[in-house]
Amino acid sequence: MSKLGNLGARLHRGEISYDFVGKRKIWYGVSILITITASLGLAVRGLNMGIEFQGGAVFTTPTGMSTSVAQAEEYANEASGHQSVVQKLGNGSLRIQIAGIDTGKSDQIKQDLAKDLNLDPEKLAADLVGPSWGEQIANKAWEGLAIFMVLVVIYLAIAFEWRMAVAALIALIHDITITTGIYALVGFEVTPGTVIGLLTILGYSLYDTVVVFDSLKEQTKDITKQTRFTYSDIANRSINGTLVRSINTTVVALLPVAGLLFIGGGFLGAGTLNDISLSLFVGLAAGAYSSIFIATPLVADLKEREPAMRALRKRVLAKRAQATTEDDLAEARSDGDDATPAVVGPRNQPASRNRGRGRTPGKRR
């Protein structure tokens, strides 16, 4: 068996464990710090919404263009008066994207841009996206996200309980905030692919959380009938029991996404892969983190507020204190048996009593 497999087996059997729930305040603090940073990024820089959401125009040149990307971007900025995004495609053509422009001005921009690029305007393909269409797409994206959240809460409340539904919802909001905040800080363009990536990572995060919740539900079925473990103890065992599984699934999922992001988007220059690969990469990592460090500790916090769980905690702690006291007494007795007591007294000195009478033992006058 591999070392990681052996570790997973020992974690599952409870032979070793890490106190995730007991140190939950540390994880809460880390998450709050990351969330504040992401929120500041959203508030200060905002999201770089793609043309599908803002409206605008996309111009595509013929193949074999000798104009550089930087030069084409300068031409597009001068012709439109807006910031443009230029990408060199695999066939040698240029894709010039200008967001936020009025579609009525697109013809004039096309003429000016073709002149700067030394092209016949008829050879410069143009695709126009109206702002109303982009707004409609954005609204549909928000509606889809809201419906997803509502369905998640309903499902978890029915399959498990409302506390787990609340904890999972907080974890999902945590993942969305971090992912969108990093998008704002990095400045990547938000496209429909980004929305698809967000919905994908929310489903993955939910899957990882449900795995832990299912183990927790099974182990706490008759929790009040015993006095060995508190709810937090069993929650921590559930996390440790599924820890290696979560690590394995996260690493396996991150490897191809990292290939898309760093090799495809960065090294090979396929910028169209960045919009979906960044959301997947950040979201998968955040989802794995939240399922271990946020969702389950939150459930433990909420459950420990119940009167039954408080009473159970008192019984468990009292039994542990009693066991500790008995162990200390047993250890003290064991230490006392090891020493040989010095007993003094007349019974230990029979010869002295005989000599006190002036007689020698065994003789008569």
C-alpha positions in Angstrom: 0.0 0.0 0.0 1.3 3.5 -0.8 2.1 6.0 1.9 -0.8 8.2 1.0 -3.1 5.2 0.9 -1.8 4.0 4.3 -2.3 7.5 5.7 -5.9 7.5 4.4 -6.6 4.2 6.0 -5.3 5.3 9.3 -7.3 8.5 9.1 -10.4 6.6 8.3 -9.9 4.2 11.3 -9.3 7.1 13.6 -5.7 6.0 14.5 -4.4 9.5 13.7 -6.3 12.8 13.1 -5.9 16.5 12.9 -8.2 18.8 14.9 -9.8 20.8 12.1 -13.0 21.6 14.1 -11.1 22.5 17.3 -9.0 25.1 15.3 -11.9 26.4 13.3 -11.4 30.0 14.5 -8.1 30.0 12.7 -9.8 28.9 9.4 -12.6 31.4 9.9 -10.0 34.1 10.3 -8.1 33.1 7.1 -11.4 32.9 5.1 -12.5 36.3 6.4 -9.2 37.8 5.4 -9.3 36.3 1.9 -12.9 37.3 1.5 -12.2 40.9 2.5 -9.3 41.1 0.0 -11.6 39.7 -2.8 -14.3 42.1 -1.9 -11.9 45.1 -2.0 -10.8 43.9 -5.4 -14.4 43.9 -6.6 -15.1 47.3 -5.1 -12.0 49.1 -6.3 -11.2 47.5 -9.7 -14.5 45.8 -10.6 -15.0 43.1 -13.1 -13.8 43.3 -16.7 -17.1 42.3 -18.3 -16.8 40.8 -21.7 -18.4 42.0 -24.9 -21.2 39.5 -24.4 -22.3 41.4 -21.3 -21.5 45.0 -22.3 -22.2 44.9 -26.0 -19.8 46.0 -28.7 -18.1 44.7 -31.8 -15.7 42.0 -32.7 -13.6 42.5 -35.9 -11.6 39.6 -37.5 -8.9 40.2 -40.0 -7.9 37.8 -42.9 -5.2 35.3 -42.3 -1.5 36.0 -42.7 -1.6 39.5 -41.1 1.9 41.0 -40.5 0.6 43.6 -38.1 1.6 42.9 -34.5 -0.9 42.6 -31.7 0.3 45.7 -29.9 0.1 47.8 -33.1 -3.4 46.5 -33.9 -4.5 47.3 -30.3 -3.2 50.9 -30.8 -5.2 51.2 -34.0 -8.4 49.9 -32.5 -8.1 52.2 -29.5 -7.6 55.3 -31.7 -10.5 54.3 -34.1 -13.0 53.6 -31.3 -12.0 55.7 -28.4 -12.4 52.6 -26.1 -10.0 50.1 -24.7 -9.7 47.1 -27.0 -8.5 43.5 -26.7 -6.6 42.0 -29.5 -5.7 38.3 -29.9 -3.7 36.5 -32.5 -5.5 33.4 -33.7 -3.9 30.1 -34.8 -4.3 30.8 -38.5 -2.5 34.1 -38.3 -5.6 36.4 -38.2 -6.3 39.0 -35.6 -9.4 39.1 -33.4 -10.1 42.7 -32.3 -12.7 43.0 -29.6 -14.1 46.5 -28.6 -16.6 46.5 -25.8 -19.0 49.2 -24.8 -19.4 50.9 -28.1 -22.7 51.9 -29.8 -23.5 49.6 -32.7 -24.4 52.6 -34.8 -20.7 53.7 -34.7 -19.4 50.3 -35.7 -19.4 51.0 -39.5 -17.2 54.1 -39.0 -14.9 52.2 -36.7 -14.6 49.4 -39.2 -13.7 51.9 -42.0 -11.0 53.6 -39.9 -9.6 50.3 -38.6 -9.4 48.8 -42.1 -7.6 51.9 -43.3 -5.0 51.6 -40.5 -4.5 47.9 -41.2 -4.2 48.5 -45.0 -7.2 46.2 -45.6 -10.3 46.3 -47.8 -13.2 47.1 -45.4 -15.1 44.2 -47.0 -12.4 41.8 -45.8 -12.7 42.9 -42.2 -15.4 40.7 -40.7 -17.6 42.3 -38.0 -19.8 40.7 -35.4 -22.0 43.2 -33.4 -23.5 42.6 -29.9 -26.1 45.1 -28.7 -26.0 46.3 -25.1 -29.6 45.1 -24.5 -28.6 41.6 -25.5 -25.6 41.7 -23.2 -27.7 42.9 -20.3 -30.2 40.1 -20.9 -27.4 37.5 -20.8 -26.1 39.0 -17.5 -29.6 38.9 -16.0 -30.0 35.2 -17.1 -26.7 34.4 -15.6 -27.7 35.9 -12.2 -31.1 34.1 -12.4 -29.4 30.8 -13.1 -27.0 31.3 -10.1 -29.9 32.2 -7.8 -32.0 29.2 -8.9 -29.0 26.9 -8.3 -28.5 28.3 -4.8 -32.2 27.8 -3.9 -32.2 24.2 -5.2 -29.1 23.4 -3.3 -30.5 24.7 0.0 -33.8 22.8 -0.5 -32.0 19.6 -1.4 -29.6 19.7 1.6 -32.4 20.6 4.0 -34.4 17.6 2.9 -31.5 15.1 2.5 -29.7 16.2 5.7 -31.0 19.1 7.8 -31.3 22.9 7.7 -28.0 23.5 9.5 -26.0 21.6 6.9 -27.9 23.5 4.2 -27.0 26.9 5.8 -23.3 25.8 6.2 -23.2 24.6 2.5 -24.7 27.9 1.3 -22.2 29.9 3.2 -19.4 27.8 1.8 -20.7 28.3 -1.8 -21.0 32.1 -1.3 -17.4 32.0 0.1 -16.2 30.2 -3.1 -18.0 32.6 -5.4 -16.7 35.7 -3.6 -13.1 34.5 -3.7 -13.3 33.5 -7.4 -14.9 36.7 -8.6 -12.6 38.7 -6.4 -9.5 37.1 -8.0 -11.0 37.8 -11.4 -11.2 41.5 -10.5 -7.7 41.6 -9.1 -6.2 39.7 -12.1 -8.3 41.7 -14.6 -9.3 38.7 -16.7 -12.4 39.2 -18.9 -15.7 37.8 -17.7 -17.4 35.9 -20.5 -20.2 33.3 -20.6 -17.4 30.7 -20.3 -16.6 32.3 -16.9 -20.3 31.8 -15.8 -20.1 28.1 -16.9 -16.9 27.7 -14.9 -18.5 29.2 -11.8 -21.5 26.9 -12.0 -19.1 23.9 -12.5 -17.0 24.7 -9.5 -20.1 25.2 -7.3 -21.3 21.8 -8.2 -17.8 20.3 -7.5 -17.6 22.2 -4.1 -21.1 20.9 -3.2 -20.1 17.3 -4.1 -17.1 17.5 -1.8 -19.2 19.0 1.0 -22.0 16.4 0.7 -19.4 13.6 1.0 -18.3 14.9 4.4 -22.0 15.6 5.4 -23.0 12.0 4.5 -20.3 10.6 6.7 -21.2 12.9 9.5 -24.9 12.0 9.3 -24.1 8.3 9.4 -21.8 8.6 12.4 -24.1 10.9 14.5 -27.3 8.8 14.0 -27.5 7.7 17.7 -25.0 10.2 19.2 -27.0 11.0 22.3 -26.9 7.3 23.4 -23.2 7.4 24.1 -20.9 9.4 26.2 -17.5 9.0 24.5 -17.7 11.7 21.8 -19.2 15.1 21.3 -20.7 16.3 18.1 -17.5 18.2 17.3 -15.4 15.1 17.9 -17.4 13.1 15.4 -17.5 16.0 12.9 -13.7 16.1 13.1 -13.5 12.3 12.5 -15.7 12.7 9.4 -13.4 15.3 8.0 -10.3 13.2 8.7 -12.0 10.1 7.3 -12.6 11.7 3.9 -9.5 14.0 3.9 -7.4 11.9 1.5 -10.3 11.3 -0.8 -10.9 15.1 -1.0 -7.2 15.7 -1.7 -7.0 13.1 -4.4 -10.1 14.3 -6.2 -9.0 17.9 -6.0 -5.5 17.3 -7.3 -6.8 15.1 -10.2 -9.3 17.8 -11.1 -6.7 20.7 -10.8 -4.1 19.1 -13.1 -5.9 19.4 -16.4 -7.3 22.8 -15.5 -3.8 24.0 -14.6 -2.7 22.7 -18.0 -5.4 24.9 -19.7 -4.6 27.9 -17.6 -0.8 27.9 -17.4 0.2 26.1 -20.6 -2.7 26.8 -22.9 -3.5 30.3 -21.8 -0.1 31.4 -20.6 2.7 29.6 -22.5 0.8 28.9 -25.8 -1.0 32.2 -25.8 -4.5 30.8 -26.2 -6.2 33.7 -24.3 -9.7 32.4 -24.9 -9.0 29.6 -22.5 -8.3 31.9 -19.6 -11.9 33.0 -19.0 -13.0 29.5 -18.1 -9.8 27.9 -16.8 -9.1 30.6 -14.2 -12.6 30.3 -12.7 -12.2 26.5 -12.6 -8.7 26.6 -11.1 -9.5 29.1 -8.3 -13.0 27.7 -7.7 -11.8 24.1 -7.4 -9.1 25.0 -4.9 -11.5 27.3 -2.9 -14.2 24.6 -3.0 -11.9 21.9 -1.5 -10.8 24.4 1.2 -14.3 25.4 2.1 -15.7 21.9 2.3 -13.0 20.9 4.9 -12.3 24.1 6.8 -15.6 26.0 6.6 -18.7 23.9 5.9 -18.2 21.1 8.5 -16.9 23.3 11.3 -19.9 25.6 10.8 -22.2 22.6 11.1 -20.5 21.6 14.3 -20.9 25.2 15.6 -24.6 25.3 14.9 -25.2 21.8 16.3 -23.4 22.4 19.5 -25.9 25.2 20.3 -28.7 22.6 20.6 -29.7 21.8 24.2 -29.3 18.0 23.5 -25.8 18.5 22.2 -24.9 20.8 25.1 -26.0 18.2 27.5 -24.1 15.5 25.7 -20.9 17.7 25.8 -21.3 18.1 29.6 -21.7 14.3 30.0 -18.7 13.6 27.8 -16.4 16.1 29.5 -17.5 14.9 33.0 -16.7 11.3 32.1 -13.4 12.3 30.7 -12.6 14.3 33.8 -13.5 11.3 36.0 -11.4 9.0 33.9 -8.5 11.3 34.2 -8.9 11.5 38.0 -9.1 7.7 38.2 -6.0 7.3 36.1 -4.1 9.8 38.3 -5.1 7.8 41.4 -4.1 4.5 39.8 -0.8 6.0 38.9 -0.2 7.3 42.4 -1.0 3.8 43.9 1.4 2.2 41.4 4.1 4.6 42.4 3.5 3.8 46.1 3.8 0.0 45.6 7.1 0.4 44.0 8.6 1.8 47.2 9.4 -0.4 50.3 7.9 1.3 53.4 10.0 1.5 56.5 7.9 0.0 59.3 9.2 0.5 62.8 7.8 -0.7 66.1 8.1 -3.3 68.8 6.9 -6.2 66.6 10.0 -5.8 64.5 12.3 -6.1 67.4 11.6 -9.3 69.4 15.3 -9.7 70.5 15.2 -6.3 72.1 12.2 -7.3 74.3 14.1 -10.4 75.5 17.2 -8.5 76.2 15.2 -6.0 78.2 14.3 -8.9 80.6 17.9 -10.0 81.1 17.3 -13.3 79.5 19.1 -15.1 76.7 16.7 -16.7 74.3 16.8 -20.5 74.4 18.4 -20.9 77.9 17.1 -21.5 81.3 18.5 -21.0 84.7 
